[in-house]
């Protein structure tokens, strides 16, 4: 096989020229023009600008994320403080409720004897909180006392509950209590509920069951 070194210098030049011409003819339609380079330069500039804007957006996003994380941390701390304040408030309200409930009970011991005598002609001994033993268990009631009909001398055991807001649920709870203790008391019961507010459905149920209702200002409903 002949190689390029086997050709004379003139033949080599002719052959190389022929090859260059063939390559140029082959690739002339795909060679880039000046316009192509100009367009390419513009595209490169746009890409560079886009990359710059993207980098700036990334930086702004990172800053925003940092602010968000800081805000979330601040909110978490604020929530912690709020929960602590709510717990403190709950303890304060609980303590106030206990003191308030006790005060309402104390008020009932002063108001009820006069009310019961005025509306029912029953003279009442001292009222107070006490325990009743039922089937070996002690059940606490916050209004307990003895009474006597002024005209007939008939004796009564006075049982009651004190609630600031008397609802139907409270009436049902009191009736359940009475059901437990009724068999343990020999005398006739005089039952009552005492409070600031007594709802209408609670009034209807209580009256139907023979439970007397007294409000804090000394009136029977």
Secondary structure as the mmCIF struct_conf table of DSSP 4:
data_model
#
loop_
_struct_conf.conf_type_id
_struct_conf.id
_struct_conf.beg_label_comp_id
_struct_conf.beg_label_asym_id
_struct_conf.beg_label_seq_id
_struct_conf.end_label_comp_id
_struct_conf.end_label_asym_id
_struct_conf.end_label_seq_id
HELX_RH_3T_P HELX_RH_3T_P1 UNK A 4 UNK A 6
BEND BEND1 UNK A 7 UNK A 7
HELX_RH_AL_P HELX_RH_AL_P1 UNK A 9 UNK A 27
HELX_RH_3T_P HELX_RH_3T_P2 UNK A 28 UNK A 30
BEND BEND2 UNK A 31 UNK A 31
HELX_RH_AL_P HELX_RH_AL_P2 UNK A 34 UNK A 120
STRN STRN1 UNK A 122 UNK A 124
STRN STRN2 UNK A 128 UNK A 134
TURN_TY1_P TURN_TY1_P1 UNK A 135 UNK A 136
STRN STRN3 UNK A 137 UNK A 149
TURN_TY1_P TURN_TY1_P2 UNK A 150 UNK A 152
STRN STRN4 UNK A 155 UNK A 162
BEND BEND3 UNK A 164 UNK A 164
STRN STRN5 UNK A 165 UNK A 166
HELX_RH_AL_P HELX_RH_AL_P3 UNK A 168 UNK A 181
HELX_RH_3T_P HELX_RH_3T_P3 UNK A 182 UNK A 184
BEND BEND4 UNK A 187 UNK A 187
STRN STRN6 UNK A 188 UNK A 195
BEND BEND5 UNK A 196 UNK A 196
STRN STRN7 UNK A 197 UNK A 198
HELX_RH_AL_P HELX_RH_AL_P4 UNK A 200 UNK A 208
TURN_TY1_P TURN_TY1_P3 UNK A 209 UNK A 210
STRN STRN8 UNK A 212 UNK A 215
TURN_TY1_P TURN_TY1_P4 UNK A 216 UNK A 218
STRN STRN9 UNK A 219 UNK A 220
#
